[in-house]
């Protein structure tokens, strides 16, 4: 390590040259790489959370569609005592959409 001490007024200043500059640049590069990797990890975690929230929203939406179709079907069946094929078909389609969405946790 090469250092030069200069008298400046009442105090001293130390200037480091050559190898220290290279070492400092390398250390700064490592710090920047680590910060970048932490930022990337934070971005990936944020993206993972967003994807999980979107998946949860889709499950809730499709489940709500099925429940609405079920309630509609059962309300008519309870009131009239008849089987409405169109409402049963709507209920079946809502259930199929829920099943085929591949939104369930593994």
N, C-alpha and C positions, 0 to 999 in steps of 0.2 A: 504494500500500500504506500503510495507516494502522497505525502501531505506537505503543504506549504503554509507556514504560519506567517501572517503579515501583521505588522503593527499598524493599527488604525486608530489614531487618537489615543484614548485611554485604554481601549480594549484590544483584544486580539480576535482575528478571524481565521478560521481554518478552511482551507480549500483542498478538496480531495480531487485527485485527477486519475486519469487512465483506468486502472482496474476497478476502482470504486464506481466510476461512471457505468462501466459495463455491468458490474454486479447490481447496481441500483436499477438499471434498465431491465435486467433479467428478473429481478425481484418484482419490479413494477409490472412486467409482463405476466408473471405468475399470479400476481394479485388480480390483474384484470381478467385473466383466464378463469380464476376461481369465482370472481364476481359474475362473470358472464355465465358460467355453469350454474351458479346459484339462481341467476335471473332466468335461465332456461328451465331449471327445475321448477321455479315458481310459475313460469308460464305454462309448463306442462301440468302442474297441479291445478292451476286455474282452468285449463282446458278440460281436464278430467272432471272437475267439479261441474263445469257447465254441461258436459255431456251427460253426467249423472242426473242433473236437474232436468235436462231436456227429456231424458228417458222416463223419469218420474212423471213429468207433465203428460207425456204421451200415454203412459199407462193409466193415469187418472182420467184423461180425456176418453179413452176407449172404454174404460170401466164405467164411466158415467153414461156413455152411450148405451152400454148393455143394460145398466140398471134402469135407465129411462124406458128402454124397450120392454124390459121385464115388467116394470110397474104398469105400463100402458096395457100390456097383454093381460096381466092379472086383474087390473081394474075392470076391464070389460068382462073377463071370465067371471069375476065375483058378482058384478052387477047383473049380467044377463044369463050367466051360466052357459055361454056358448064359446066355442073354440074359433077364434078369428085367425084364419090361415095367413092373412097378410101381416098381421101383428106378430104371429109366430115366426114368419119368414124374416121380418125385421130383427127380431130377437136372435134368431139363428145367425144372421149376417153379422150382427154386432159381436156375438160370441166368437165367430170365426175370425173377425178382424182382430179381436183381442188375443186369440190364440196364435194367429199367424204373424203377429208383429215382432216376435222374438225379442220382447222387451223384458222378459223375466230375468231376474238375477240368476247367475249360474254358480 
